[in-house]
């Protein structure tokens, strides 16, 4: 697939299609719900993630066929808030928000929504092992390239 913004959006549409087949009763978040999230946290959701959330507002706590649970807008939160009992991990990912987890939070995936402009949208694997590794993808759309290819970058081991 070409490495363009359009290609990234195609990956988002591929994921929407896949999850609608697996979870036919799941619906999208409203524009107001996404706007409320942005106001509450003082962030702007990148277009690729916004498109996804407007079509699929989480998988209702269920794993998809790759063992990921995609979080609803109401559940997405800063890593700091999700890992309240895990030091130093909770402080290693400033301005990053958890949007999915693997196998009941064995590890998390977070997107950076604050900081320098070129940093916004980066996706991190949060392994809860006391380390912060480099981002695994520069955007949600590129993260989906890893997801669809079951790339080793999706796993901490």
Order of alpha helices (4+ residues) and beta strands (2+ residues): alpha-alpha-alpha-beta-beta-alpha-beta-beta-beta-alpha
